[in-house]
Amino acid sequence: DCLIDAKLTNGNNEIVLITKEGMSLRFHEEQLRDQGRNTVGVWGIRPDKKDHVVAIAIVDPAAMLLVAGENGIGKRTPFDDYRRQSRGGKGIITMKTGEKTGEVGGALTVTDNDELMLITTKGQMVRTRVKEIRIVGRNTMGVKLMDLRGAEKLQAIAPVVSQAEEEAQTAEVPAEKP
């Protein structure tokens, strides 16, 4: 087991877990209970034996879920396409994985105004606007996000945070007392 991500929530959010084989499960965070450090935890999604969670997204009604495959294929899908389920299930298909898409490399909650950085295993980085990525259905492959050469794979996707946004976020955090 390893920690793949951590998200700050307000206690009243819905969460989507995404696996490398393209499955996802949306549930309300009230279904999770507080547990101590020495506990095992609870199932969010029950992936197949060879599958595992690669991303977590917080549902925002004004945003969409962006999913990217390791072969440079990606898509945006409205959160409304993901029905709410009980945690601990197998989930539903979020991206058809296969030879063309590869396995899921990452997923993010995005809006039209966001920009992304796509990073490959060979260090190539491509910056792209989210609004340029087509909106398609949940149970589809997606569109080409970037060109990859040879055995190169999409390794990570990350939101681009402008300096003004970063300064605004930093200003919101109260300073610690010495």
C-alpha angles and dihedrals in degrees: 000000000000138000110255100177145341126214130192113231135177096231093258103073135113118233132207119203116200126198130207091248091058103261124133139185126199118201140154115261090230084078088069118078129206112262137181126254095257096055128101097231129221135283116268094177127356105226124194116266095267094040131083140176114274102171146018125205131189112225114243115180090213093052140058138226114254115200123187129195123215091247092064097264119130146157146190119233129182113248087233087073088066112075118213114255138176114272117253096049131119093253130214133282113278097171131011103238122201143113094316099047102026118205122322110279098185149329135212141181105247142176130205091259095057128101126208136208114217112201126193134205089254094053098259111147126196124186115208139173115244092221088064091062112090121244110235138164125283097248097054138093102240135217135295112280097178143353116255127196126221113316093351114132135191103257104178146000122207136177116250109233115201118227091246091053091047092051091048091051091048091050090055092059110086115236117250118246115242 
